């Protein structure tokens, strides 16, 4: 071995003139590429997970392709159109007076008739409600009337309490309460009725419950 040969080279290289073997370690291109690919994959997974969490808690935002619970509910509500509301002329209203004041049932029934409603029974409220209605009034009907006839009748009386009972017929009751001052003005009632009967999508009670 020549004395000019660097130690550990086992005589493989021989230094001649002014040229020396390069002692730089070999480049590790493979490891660098693998590290970059792994970093990109991790960042992608983190981003995807964040988007999924946002979708869960916000219902998919405003994107039309969102599939979160809120988005599904909005789609169901939009697809569900309520049946057309009945016109006042197709609704029979029984008017009962639950107050100590006399003549309220008849005068109210006469006004409702002028506004196009059919009038059924008129008189004093039954013992179940007599002197027990503290608000402006109570509107009673079958469960099916809650989203139909009672909604139309409610446009005529502000603050009325809507309740379902066990009846099977289509007639509805207006029970006049202690706070009753009269029906809503006809102009206001007509505007409310027009807004109510506009052909817009309205979710049914079953849809609201499922959402």
Secondary structure, 3 states (H helix, E strand, C coil): CCCCCCCCCCCCCCCECCECCCCCCCCCHHHHHHHHHHHHHHHHHHHHHHHHHHHHHHCCCCCCCCCCHHHHHHHHHHHCCCCCCCCHHHCEEEEEECCCCCCHHHHHHHHHHHCCCEEEEEEECCCCCCCCCCCCEEEEECHHHCCCHHHHHHHHCCCCEEEECCCCCCCEEEEECCCCCCCCCHHHHHHHHHHHCCCCCCCCHHHHHHC
